[in-house]
Amino acid sequence: MDLRKLIGFQTEFALRAGRHVLSKRLRESNVVFSPCSLHVVLSLIAAGAKDGTLEHTLSFLKSEKEEDLSALASQLVAIILADGSSGGGPLLSFVNGVWVDKSLPLKPSFKETASGAYRAEAKEVDFQAKALEVANEVNLWAEKETNGLIKELLPSGSVDNSSRLIFANALYYKGEWKDKFDNSLTREFDFHLLNGTSVQVPFMTSNKKQFLTSFDGFKVLTLPYKKGEDRRQFSMYFFLPDEKDGLQNLLEKMGSDPGFLDRHIPLQEVKVREFRIPRFKISYQFEASNELKEMGLLLPFSGEDGLTKMVDSAAGRNLYVSSIHHKSVIEVNEEGTEAAAASAAVIALRSLLMDEPIDFVADHPFVFLIREDMTGVVLFIGHVIDPYSY
């Protein structure tokens, strides 16, 4: 297993998904989601699939075999996204859960993969008689694991008596900036919206050097978070188009070039003249299954081959993914960043149902992401089109 290669594929998925999800909502709202969370849920689905559905899912995730996805998930859970707060680093929580109907015992091999690589606790529940109670249990689990930020992951009606399994992932991140912003320097300035109007919002600023680079048509800023005792370095990246309405073109560049991120990372600190970043807070929820279908992932939702590697029952042939729900929250201020995300896949029973000083003034729509720099794993991606819209 080449871990760096696998993470490269995960990053490519993150940027492809980012282009698709953000472009569709360019004039609609601020967006944040965790491609890492979605990737893990899809990997768990692959672990329970076989034949055409497995091959199709592996191809979509650019992976040669299911074992590679499990190996990557194992590294994510145990090392890359392990909590670093005890050593002075970011507070992190990355957990998985499986809820299975009591009529469908999990296959020992799948249960071993889920509990081993994914560290996912499997719970036996009664969907057929207590679907609402199960949905509430999953929602409370997501709320607890994200420190109260993610509420109602599974919306009303998303789980019913045809549901048989739920996979869920919850990610929580809280990090302090390596160099915090001075609250007393925060001032209100105009932020230019895509409709041509502007709003006054609080902007943070600093006189210190920044990791900042100018490229053709856009600038990239890196804000590192405070490191812990291990080698990991988490950072937030801001991708700011030169044109006030240049977000669409920037998203196309980011999502169509697999190596985009690695080639557009600022490598040195430079002096800045004007430097302003808006405070912002975003909460966003969507049914990711619709987006994934539009991106080309079809077979897990069709039930064509079933999910026969998951359960020890003939009913496995009729299992399919009915929906994948995702919700993320992020807040960026002078202290740092608090962010959380949760994904849940509901499985139903088919038929049952630079040196020179430069400016960085983020006063118009931009893309942001949070990643771990040693490995390149992308935790969150989103865009801000109106910092005051929450």
PyMOL commands that set and color helices and strands:
alter all, ss='L'
color gray80, all
select helices_A, chain A and resi 3-24+35-47+51-60+66-80+85-87+108-116+127-145+183-185+247-256+260-263+288-294+299-302+314-318
alter helices_A, ss='H'
color red, helices_A
select strands_A, chain A and resi 31-33+91-101+120-125+163-176+187-192+198-204+210-215+218-224+234-241+269-270+272-278+280-287+319-332+336-349+358-361+366-372+377-384
alter strands_A, ss='S'
color yellow, strands_A
deselect
rebuild
show_as cartoon
